[in-house]
Amino acid sequence: MAIIAAFDFPEVTRAQYEEAVDRLTGGAGLNAPSDWPVRGLVLHAAGPTPDGGWHVTDVWESREAFEHFAAVLMPILQEVGIPTAPPLICEAYNVVT
């Protein structure tokens, strides 16, 4: 079953987000779900929050796919200086692409 993972990163900058994406994708950027280092990403949306932080919402094909991604992501976030907190995770009732 697909899941939604929502991350709120207070005080994280666009530059930090872009650095994390560059490290995740080997500098190729994010142009398609297949650019991520693990398979299973359905949708990725990210943007600045009104309070000066950053928000990311992903949809993954399964919790297992997300957990594989998290194992790659967490060390990169630490290297870039992005504080980590557990995301809000819920089952996706409906996904439209």
PyMOL commands that set and color helices and strands:
alter all, ss='L'
color gray80, all
select helices_A, chain A and resi 14-25+33-35+63-80
alter helices_A, ss='H'
color red, helices_A
select strands_A, chain A and resi 3-9+41-48+54-60+88-91
alter strands_A, ss='S'
color yellow, strands_A
deselect
rebuild
show_as cartoon
